[in-house]
């Protein structure tokens, strides 16, 4: 009967699982099951040119498929052996390593954990940087681990036999393009029928220098600019630059808020940044005439006051002279 049970166990075990089986001489039980490592990205969309945290979900979908008695009765602790055999689907000494095709640079390439039990999962964080010009990239993930293929109780302590395991996955990542340069501030109010300079503060928000920058204002009616591109030079990471550009506003422009752009050319291409401006009411010709007339009246009055004061001072001097005589 014992031989029959052993033969049945040895037939069933390969059918239940494809793992390699090994029996200790005094095994009472044999577990069928092994880890099943699944890998996926929690956030498969990352920003181009910006430091990001890529989160990987590492799950152990392995399960114990069967616990088969061997028919032997030599174990000193059959129940203890049974408990240890039920850990066959756990993954131990798990190491997750990532790499890419060059468009993505992992700041940290390796993470580890001592245990990933069957039916559990863990989220591991990998700081990465993606090239500004990347539109997509592939993340290669390799997971190595150990798992138990046999266990027994010897002198009251569990003794396990481990073998290495491996899982691989290539995960496509979507890259969300981000602006390398950004308009921080615009100073200057446009008036209908006038032209004036706009002060634009542009910042390099990338971790790399942007070389040989020029800025040109791009606008349409009622705002126009005939000024050629303004030389800015090199923008270091995190460095802001103040740029002055001239804008002409049509006389009949509506008093409203408009969106205009500046085109920035540099060694690696060009970027178009859009920002809002507001047109306010300009001073009319009659208003300028009235202001000029008022200024003239003020000057005439001031001149008269000065002359009157001078005559009085001279009259006072003459009176003093007469008394002395």
Secondary structure, 3 states (H helix, E strand, C coil): CHHHHHHHHHHHHHHHCCCCCCCCCCCCEEEEEECCEEEEECCCEEECCCEEEEEEEEEECCEEEEEEECCCCCCCCHHHHHHHHCCCCCEEEEEEEEEECCCEEECCCEEEEEEECCCCEEEEEEEEEECCCCCEEEEEEEEEEEEEEEEEEECCEEEEEEEEEEEEEEEEEEEECCCCEEEEEEECCEECCCEEEEEEEEEECCCCCEEEEEEEEECCCCEECCCCCEEEEEECCCCEEEEEEEEEECCCCCCCEEEEEEEEEECCEEEEEEEEEEEECCCCHHHHHHHHHHHHHHHHHHHHHHHHHHHHHHHHHHHHHHHHC
